[in-house]
Amino acid sequence: MAINSNQKLAVLIDADNAQASVIQELLAEVSRYGTATIKRAYGDWTTTNLKGWKEVLHTMAIQPIQQFSYTSGKNATDSALIIDAMDVLHTGRVDGFCLVSSDSDFTRLATRIREAGLVVYGFGERKTPEPFVAACDKFIYTEILRNEPAPEKDAPKAQPVPVADVRKLKPMIIAAIDANAREDGWASLGGIGSHIGKINPAFDARNYGFKKLSELVRSLSYLELKELPLVRPDGVTVSNVQIRLKRVRTDS
């Protein structure tokens, strides 16, 4: 999907279902899509299970929203976040929302925000249910945001982040090329990425062990790639990456 970095975004965090240890990297990711003009974290801050959030809230200037758990087994935090999200939506002060949770309870909220014409970025762990992922314009798994610390001497190696099987992308990539290709079979990489993102909001090259989509497609043996110079309106020349399916050679 196309990214407008001038967007004003409301970052609403379900602290009961998000990890404080990844929030700094998460906010850095949010800055790729716009400016976080609202940053709120919801939870019952009187409980001990949220004590790890205290330093993060101060450091990252996140406003804690207190919500007591009135009844055991009922998540009042979700209700408070949803009510605030609808209030912010109707003020018209933001262009989109970043919903930080691995809870499927926010599926309808994401759908309602998109119905109003605003963009929704979801952030959660890989265990996030598919309905919530699909309800967002783009969904980022927080595991790929973690900065791995340098290992200390004799320290046990950290478990690597699971990498998705890139081979499973082939049908999706072929369909995206077919939908975006010109008569000569070439399609722009940007168009391919946007098309796949609409089909699969969780698509991200980093899920497959690559930093960028261009690096991912270079690794696929069934694709051809070429780069053409493109002059932007500001006069800067950038690389315009084009891809197509490799043509099968037949002997005459």
Sine and cosine of phi, psi and omega as CSV:
sin_phi,cos_phi,sin_psi,cos_psi,sin_omega,cos_omega
0.00,0.00,0.52,-0.85,0.02,-1.00
-0.93,0.36,0.62,-0.78,-0.05,-1.00
-0.94,-0.33,0.81,-0.58,0.10,-0.99
-0.96,-0.27,0.98,-0.19,-0.09,-1.00
-0.96,0.29,-0.03,1.00,0.04,-1.00
-1.00,-0.06,0.09,1.00,-0.02,-1.00
-0.92,0.38,0.58,-0.81,0.17,-0.99
-1.00,-0.07,0.83,-0.56,-0.14,-0.99
-0.85,-0.52,0.61,-0.79,0.12,-0.99
-0.98,-0.20,0.87,-0.49,0.01,-1.00
-0.99,-0.17,0.93,-0.37,-0.04,-1.00
-0.90,-0.43,0.87,-0.49,-0.15,-0.99
-0.93,-0.37,0.82,-0.58,0.14,-0.99
-1.00,0.06,1.00,-0.06,-0.12,-0.99
-0.89,0.45,-0.39,0.92,0.04,-1.00
-0.94,0.34,-0.38,0.93,-0.07,-1.00
-0.78,-0.62,0.53,0.85,0.04,-1.00
-0.61,-0.79,0.44,-0.90,-0.04,-1.00
-0.99,-0.15,0.83,-0.56,0.01,-1.00
-0.89,0.45,-0.48,0.88,-0.09,-1.00
-0.92,0.39,-0.27,0.96,-0.06,-1.00
-0.93,-0.37,0.07,1.00,-0.12,-0.99
-0.91,0.41,-0.61,0.79,0.01,-1.00
-0.88,0.48,-0.72,0.69,0.04,-1.00
-0.92,0.39,-0.57,0.82,0.01,-1.00
-0.90,0.44,-0.70,0.72,0.01,-1.00
-0.93,0.38,-0.53,0.85,0.09,-1.00
-0.91,0.42,-0.61,0.79,0.06,-1.00
-0.92,0.40,-0.66,0.75,0.03,-1.00
-0.85,0.53,-0.60,0.80,-0.03,-1.00
-0.90,0.44,-0.31,0.95,0.08,-1.00
-0.94,0.33,-0.43,0.90,-0.09,-1.00
-0.97,-0.24,-0.26,0.96,0.00,-1.00
0.28,-0.96,-0.29,-0.96,-0.01,-1.00
-0.96,-0.29,0.79,-0.62,0.01,-1.00
-0.98,0.19,1.00,-0.04,-0.02,-1.00
-0.99,0.14,-0.36,0.93,0.07,-1.00
-0.78,-0.63,0.77,-0.63,0.03,-1.00
-0.71,-0.70,0.94,-0.35,-0.04,-1.00
-0.72,-0.69,0.60,-0.80,0.07,-1.00
-0.82,-0.57,0.73,-0.69,-0.12,-0.99
-0.93,-0.37,0.69,-0.73,0.04,-1.00
0.11,-0.99,0.10,-1.00,0.10,-1.00
-1.00,-0.05,0.99,-0.11,-0.14,-0.99
-0.97,0.24,-0.01,1.00,0.08,-1.00
-1.00,0.09,-0.17,0.98,-0.03,-1.00
-1.00,0.00,0.38,-0.93,-0.05,-1.00
-0.98,0.18,-0.36,0.93,-0.08,-1.00
-0.95,0.32,-0.16,0.99,0.04,-1.00
-0.95,-0.32,0.22,0.98,-0.07,-1.00
-0.90,0.44,-0.42,0.91,0.01,-1.00
-0.94,0.34,-0.17,0.99,-0.03,-1.00
-1.00,0.09,-0.34,0.94,-0.17,-0.98
-0.81,0.59,-0.80,0.60,-0.04,-1.00
-0.91,0.42,-0.61,0.79,-0.01,-1.00
-0.90,0.44,-0.68,0.74,-0.02,-1.00
-0.87,0.49,-0.68,0.73,0.00,-1.00
-0.94,0.34,-0.74,0.68,-0.07,-1.00
-0.89,0.45,-0.65,0.76,-0.10,-0.99
-0.99,-0.14,0.14,0.99,0.04,-1.00
0.81,0.58,0.72,0.69,0.03,-1.00
-0.99,-0.16,0.76,-0.65,-0.02,-1.00
-0.99,0.15,0.88,-0.48,0.05,-1.00
-0.98,0.18,0.74,-0.67,0.04,-1.00
-0.94,-0.33,0.90,-0.45,-0.04,-1.00
-0.98,0.18,0.76,-0.65,0.08,-1.00
-0.64,-0.77,0.95,-0.33,0.01,-1.00
-0.94,0.34,0.54,-0.84,0.09,-1.00
-1.00,0.05,0.98,-0.18,-0.09,-1.00
-0.95,0.32,-0.58,0.81,-0.06,-1.00
-0.74,-0.68,0.71,-0.71,0.01,-1.00
-0.89,0.45,0.72,-0.70,0.03,-1.00
1.00,0.01,-0.14,0.99,0.03,-1.00
-0.94,-0.33,0.73,-0.68,-0.06,-1.00
-1.00,-0.10,1.00,-0.05,0.02,-1.00
-0.94,0.33,-0.39,0.92,0.00,-1.00
-0.87,0.49,-0.68,0.74,0.01,-1.00
-0.86,0.51,-0.69,0.72,-0.03,-1.00
-0.89,0.45,-0.66,0.75,0.00,-1.00
-0.90,0.44,-0.67,0.74,0.01,-1.00
-0.90,0.43,-0.69,0.72,-0.03,-1.00
-0.90,0.44,-0.68,0.73,0.01,-1.00
-0.89,0.46,-0.70,0.71,0.02,-1.00
-0.90,0.44,-0.64,0.77,0.00,-1.00
-0.87,0.49,-0.66,0.75,0.00,-1.00
-0.93,0.36,-0.59,0.81,0.07,-1.00
-0.88,0.47,-0.73,0.69,0.01,-1.00
-0.90,0.43,-0.65,0.76,0.00,-1.00
-0.84,0.54,-0.69,0.73,-0.09,-1.00
-0.98,0.17,-0.20,0.98,0.09,-1.00
-0.97,0.25,-0.42,0.91,-0.02,-1.00
0.95,0.30,0.33,0.94,-0.06,-1.00
-1.00,0.03,-0.18,0.98,-0.04,-1.00
-0.79,-0.61,0.33,-0.95,0.01,-1.00
-0.98,-0.18,-0.21,0.98,-0.03,-1.00
-0.13,-0.99,0.11,-0.99,-0.04,-1.00
-0.80,-0.60,0.55,-0.83,0.20,-0.98
-0.91,-0.41,0.93,-0.36,-0.02,-1.00
-0.98,-0.18,0.89,-0.46,-0.10,-0.99
-0.95,-0.30,0.97,-0.23,-0.01,-1.00
-0.11,-0.99,0.38,-0.92,0.12,-0.99
-0.94,-0.34,0.36,0.93,-0.12,-0.99
-0.98,-0.21,0.79,-0.62,0.00,-1.00
-0.94,0.33,-0.16,0.99,0.00,-1.00
-0.89,0.46,-0.29,0.96,-0.04,-1.00
-1.00,-0.08,0.15,0.99,0.00,-1.00
-0.86,0.50,-0.76,0.65,-0.03,-1.00
-0.92,0.39,-0.56,0.83,0.04,-1.00
-0.89,0.46,-0.73,0.68,0.01,-1.00
-0.87,0.49,-0.67,0.74,0.02,-1.00
-0.89,0.45,-0.68,0.73,-0.02,-1.00
-0.91,0.42,-0.64,0.77,0.02,-1.00
-0.90,0.43,-0.67,0.74,0.01,-1.00
-0.92,0.38,-0.55,0.84,0.06,-1.00
-0.89,0.46,-0.46,0.89,0.02,-1.00
-0.99,0.12,-0.01,1.00,0.07,-1.00
1.00,-0.02,0.17,0.99,0.02,-1.00
-0.98,-0.20,0.42,-0.91,-0.04,-1.00
-1.00,0.07,0.54,-0.84,0.02,-1.00
-0.80,-0.60,0.85,-0.53,0.12,-0.99
-0.96,-0.29,0.82,-0.58,0.03,-1.00
-0.98,-0.22,0.56,-0.83,0.05,-1.00
-0.73,-0.69,0.82,-0.58,0.01,-1.00
-0.20,-0.98,0.10,-0.99,0.00,-1.00
-0.98,0.19,0.20,-0.98,-0.05,-1.00
-0.89,0.46,-0.30,0.95,0.02,-1.00
-0.98,0.21,-0.07,1.00,-0.02,-1.00
-0.84,0.55,0.78,-0.63,0.01,-1.00
-0.87,0.50,0.56,-0.83,-0.06,-1.00
-0.85,0.53,-0.60,0.80,-0.01,-1.00
-0.85,0.53,-0.65,0.76,0.02,-1.00
-0.93,0.35,-0.66,0.76,0.03,-1.00
-0.86,0.52,-0.73,0.68,-0.06,-1.00
-0.93,0.36,-0.40,0.92,-0.03,-1.00
-0.97,0.23,-0.24,0.97,-0.03,-1.00
-1.00,-0.06,0.40,-0.92,0.13,-0.99
-0.93,0.37,-0.64,0.77,0.06,-1.00
-0.55,-0.83,0.65,-0.76,0.02,-1.00
-0.81,-0.58,0.77,-0.64,-0.03,-1.00
-0.91,-0.41,0.84,-0.55,0.08,-1.00
-0.97,0.24,0.78,-0.62,-0.12,-0.99
-0.94,0.34,-0.31,0.95,0.02,-1.00
-0.87,0.49,-0.53,0.85,-0.04,-1.00
-0.98,0.18,-0.10,0.99,-0.02,-1.00
-1.00,-0.05,-0.22,0.98,-0.09,-1.00
-0.94,0.34,0.75,-0.66,0.10,-0.99
-1.00,0.05,0.87,-0.49,-0.01,-1.00
-0.97,0.25,0.85,-0.52,0.04,-1.00
-0.93,0.37,0.46,-0.89,0.05,-1.00
-0.90,0.44,0.78,-0.63,-0.06,-1.00
-0.93,0.38,0.66,-0.75,0.06,-1.00
-0.99,0.17,0.36,-0.93,-0.01,-1.00
-0.88,0.48,0.72,-0.69,0.01,-1.00
0.92,0.39,0.12,0.99,0.02,-1.00
-0.99,0.16,0.57,-0.82,0.02,-1.00
-0.90,0.44,0.58,-0.81,-0.02,-1.00
-0.94,0.34,0.66,-0.75,0.03,-1.00
-0.95,0.31,0.53,-0.85,0.03,-1.00
-0.93,0.36,0.76,-0.65,-0.01,-1.00
-0.92,0.38,0.48,-0.88,0.07,-1.00
-0.93,0.38,0.77,-0.64,0.01,-1.00
-0.84,0.54,0.68,-0.73,0.00,-1.00
-0.94,-0.33,0.76,-0.65,-0.01,-1.00
-0.93,0.36,0.41,-0.91,-0.03,-1.00
-0.98,0.21,0.93,-0.36,-0.07,-1.00
-0.91,0.42,-0.38,0.93,-0.01,-1.00
-0.90,0.43,-0.45,0.89,-0.01,-1.00
-0.95,0.30,-0.18,0.98,0.01,-1.00
-0.98,0.19,-0.28,0.96,-0.17,-0.99
-0.81,0.58,-0.76,0.65,0.00,-1.00
-0.88,0.48,-0.60,0.80,-0.02,-1.00
-0.93,0.36,-0.66,0.75,0.00,-1.00
-0.93,0.37,-0.67,0.74,0.02,-1.00
-0.88,0.47,-0.68,0.74,0.02,-1.00
-0.90,0.44,-0.63,0.78,0.00,-1.00
-0.92,0.39,-0.62,0.78,0.04,-1.00
-0.91,0.41,-0.71,0.71,0.01,-1.00
-0.85,0.52,-0.60,0.80,-0.06,-1.00
-0.98,0.21,-0.38,0.92,-0.11,-0.99
-0.90,-0.43,-0.12,0.99,-0.12,-0.99
-0.95,0.30,0.55,-0.84,0.16,-0.99
-0.99,0.17,-0.08,-1.00,-0.04,-1.00
-0.90,0.44,-0.47,0.88,0.00,-1.00
-0.99,0.12,0.02,1.00,0.05,-1.00
1.00,-0.04,-0.19,0.98,-0.02,-1.00
-0.99,0.10,0.60,-0.80,0.04,-1.00
-0.70,-0.72,0.55,-0.84,-0.01,-1.00
-0.96,0.28,0.59,-0.81,0.00,-1.00
-0.89,0.46,-0.60,0.80,0.01,-1.00
-0.88,0.47,-0.67,0.74,0.03,-1.00
-0.91,0.41,-0.61,0.79,0.03,-1.00
-0.89,0.45,-0.73,0.68,0.00,-1.00
-0.88,0.47,-0.67,0.74,0.01,-1.00
-0.90,0.44,-0.66,0.75,-0.02,-1.00
-0.90,0.44,-0.72,0.69,0.00,-1.00
-0.91,0.41,-0.62,0.79,0.01,-1.00
-0.89,0.46,-0.54,0.84,0.03,-1.00
-0.95,0.32,-0.56,0.83,0.01,-1.00
-0.97,0.22,-0.65,0.76,-0.07,-1.00
-0.75,-0.67,0.99,-0.10,-0.05,-1.00
-0.85,0.52,-0.39,0.92,-0.03,-1.00
-1.00,0.05,0.02,1.00,-0.03,-1.00
-0.91,0.42,0.77,-0.64,0.02,-1.00
-0.35,-0.94,0.77,-0.64,-0.03,-1.00
-0.84,0.55,-0.49,0.87,-0.02,-1.00
-0.92,0.40,-0.40,0.92,0.08,-1.00
-0.91,0.42,-0.34,0.94,-0.06,-1.00
-0.94,-0.33,0.20,0.98,0.07,-1.00
1.00,0.00,0.22,0.98,0.00,-1.00
-0.88,-0.47,0.57,-0.82,-0.01,-1.00
-0.97,0.25,-0.57,0.83,-0.07,-1.00
-0.72,-0.69,0.37,-0.93,0.04,-1.00
-0.89,0.45,-0.59,0.81,0.00,-1.00
-0.88,0.48,-0.59,0.81,0.03,-1.00
-0.93,0.37,-0.60,0.80,0.01,-1.00
-0.90,0.44,-0.75,0.66,-0.07,-1.00
-0.93,0.37,-0.49,0.87,0.05,-1.00
-0.90,0.44,-0.43,0.90,-0.05,-1.00
-0.99,0.11,-0.14,0.99,-0.09,-1.00
-1.00,-0.05,0.87,-0.49,-0.12,-0.99
-0.94,0.33,-0.31,0.95,-0.05,-1.00
-1.00,-0.02,0.12,0.99,-0.02,-1.00
-0.89,-0.46,0.55,-0.83,0.20,-0.98
-0.97,-0.25,0.53,-0.85,-0.04,-1.00
-0.67,-0.74,0.64,-0.76,0.12,-0.99
-0.62,-0.79,0.44,-0.90,-0.01,-1.00
-0.88,-0.47,0.77,-0.64,0.02,-1.00
-0.88,-0.48,0.61,-0.79,0.04,-1.00
-0.94,0.34,0.66,-0.75,0.02,-1.00
-0.75,-0.66,0.82,-0.57,0.00,-1.00
-1.00,-0.06,0.88,-0.48,0.01,-1.00
-0.97,0.23,0.27,-0.96,0.02,-1.00
-0.83,0.56,-0.44,0.90,0.00,-1.00
-1.00,0.09,0.07,1.00,0.05,-1.00
1.00,-0.02,-0.08,1.00,-0.01,-1.00
-0.99,0.12,0.73,-0.68,0.02,-1.00
-1.00,-0.03,0.80,-0.59,0.01,-1.00
-0.82,-0.58,0.18,-0.98,-0.01,-1.00
-1.00,0.02,0.78,-0.63,0.05,-1.00
-0.97,-0.26,0.97,-0.24,-0.09,-1.00
-0.99,0.10,0.76,-0.65,0.02,-1.00
-0.86,-0.50,0.62,-0.79,0.03,-1.00
-0.71,-0.70,0.39,-0.92,0.12,-0.99
-0.41,-0.91,0.26,-0.97,0.06,-1.00
-0.94,0.33,0.64,-0.77,0.04,-1.00
-0.90,0.43,0.69,-0.72,0.01,-1.00
-0.99,0.12,0.70,-0.71,0.00,-1.00
-0.99,0.17,0.82,-0.57,-0.01,-1.00
-0.99,0.15,0.70,-0.72,0.06,-1.00
-0.87,-0.50,0.69,-0.72,0.01,-1.00
-0.95,0.31,0.68,-0.73,-0.01,-1.00
-0.99,0.17,0.00,0.00,0.00,0.00
